[in-house]
Amino acid sequence: MTHLSHAYPQGANLYFIFIAHIGTIKEYLQLQYGILEAIAKSGAAISHHHDVGKQTSPWLEETIRKSQMDVIRLLKKHFDPHYIMNPGGTLGLDMSAEQAEKHWSMDLES
C-alpha cells in the first residue's frame, strides 16, 4: 500500500506500507536494507518530513552528497560541540562503524 503524503518542488513524498511475516530482527533488516538499496540505486531520495531516522541515515549522504553532509556535521560541531542536544539525533552523526557501513546489527543470529 502507498500514498502521497507531501508534495514538494523536488517531488512527492511517498509512504509505502509492506506487510510481511518476519520472524527475526535480521530478517527485518535484510528486507529494510534491500528496499533502501533499491531506492538509492534508482536515483530516488530517501527522505521523510520528520528527517530520515537513525537506521536510514547511512543512505542520507549518498542522497544529499558528502559536501552537504559535511556542512551538517560542521554546524553540529559548532553549535553543539559536546553533543548534548539530541544525542545521536536522527541524522546518525554518532553512528558506529558497523551502523555507518549499513550493517546495523546484521550479525545477529537468525
C-alpha positions as CSV (number, residue, x, y, z in Angstrom):
1,M,0.0,0.0,0.0
2,T,1.2,3.5,-0.6
3,H,0.0,7.1,-0.5
4,L,1.4,10.5,-1.4
5,S,1.7,12.3,1.9
6,H,3.5,15.6,1.0
7,A,4.3,17.3,-2.3
8,Y,7.4,19.5,-2.7
9,P,9.0,21.3,-5.6
10,Q,11.6,18.5,-5.8
11,G,8.9,15.8,-6.0
12,A,6.5,13.8,-3.8
13,N,6.9,12.0,-0.5
14,L,5.5,8.6,-1.0
15,Y,4.7,6.4,2.0
16,F,4.8,2.6,1.4
17,I,3.4,0.0,3.8
18,F,4.7,-3.5,3.5
19,I,3.0,-6.4,5.3
20,A,5.2,-9.4,5.8
21,H,5.6,-12.2,8.3
22,I,9.1,-11.6,9.8
23,G,10.5,-13.8,12.5
24,T,13.7,-12.1,13.4
25,I,15.3,-8.7,13.5
26,K,17.8,-9.9,11.0
27,E,15.1,-10.8,8.5
28,Y,13.5,-7.3,9.0
29,L,16.9,-5.6,8.4
30,Q,17.5,-7.6,5.3
31,L,14.1,-6.5,3.9
32,Q,14.6,-2.9,5.1
33,Y,18.1,-2.7,3.6
34,G,17.0,-4.3,0.4
35,I,14.3,-1.7,0.0
36,L,16.6,1.2,0.8
37,E,19.3,-0.1,-1.6
38,A,16.7,-0.3,-4.4
39,I,15.5,3.2,-3.7
40,A,19.1,4.6,-3.7
41,K,20.1,2.7,-6.9
42,S,17.0,4.0,-8.7
43,G,18.2,7.6,-8.0
44,A,15.3,8.4,-5.7
45,A,15.8,10.3,-2.4
46,I,15.5,8.6,0.9
47,S,13.7,11.2,3.0
48,H,10.9,11.8,5.4
49,H,9.4,15.1,6.5
50,H,10.5,14.3,10.1
51,D,14.0,13.5,9.0
52,V,15.5,10.3,7.8
53,G,15.9,8.4,11.0
54,K,19.0,6.9,12.5
55,Q,18.5,3.5,10.9
56,T,18.1,5.1,7.4
57,S,20.7,7.8,7.8
58,P,23.6,5.7,6.3
59,W,21.9,6.4,2.9
60,L,21.5,10.1,3.5
61,E,25.0,11.1,2.4
62,E,24.5,9.2,-0.9
63,T,21.3,11.2,-1.4
64,I,22.5,14.7,-0.5
65,R,26.2,14.3,-1.3
66,K,29.2,14.4,1.0
67,S,29.6,18.2,0.8
68,Q,26.1,18.8,2.2
69,M,26.6,16.2,4.9
70,D,29.9,17.9,5.8
71,V,28.1,21.2,6.3
72,I,25.6,19.5,8.6
73,R,28.5,17.9,10.6
74,L,30.3,21.3,10.8
75,L,27.1,23.1,12.0
76,K,26.5,20.4,14.6
77,K,30.1,20.6,15.8
78,H,29.9,24.4,16.0
79,F,26.6,24.8,17.8
80,D,26.8,21.6,19.9
81,P,30.4,20.7,20.4
82,H,29.6,18.4,23.3
83,Y,26.8,16.6,21.5
84,I,24.3,17.3,24.3
85,M,21.4,18.3,22.2
86,N,19.5,15.4,20.8
87,P,22.5,12.9,21.3
88,G,22.9,11.0,18.1
89,G,19.8,12.6,16.7
90,T,18.0,11.3,13.6
91,L,20.9,12.0,11.3
92,G,23.1,9.3,12.8
93,L,26.1,11.7,13.4
94,D,27.2,9.4,16.2
95,M,26.8,6.0,14.4
96,S,29.2,3.2,15.0
97,A,31.3,2.0,12.0
98,E,29.0,-1.0,11.8
99,Q,25.9,1.2,11.5
100,A,27.5,3.6,9.1
101,E,28.5,0.7,6.8
102,K,24.9,-0.3,6.6
103,H,25.3,-3.4,8.8
104,W,23.0,-2.3,11.6
105,S,23.1,-5.5,13.8
106,M,23.2,-7.7,10.7
107,D,25.5,-10.1,12.7
108,L,22.5,-11.1,14.9
109,E,21.6,-14.7,14.9
110,S,18.7,-15.6,12.5
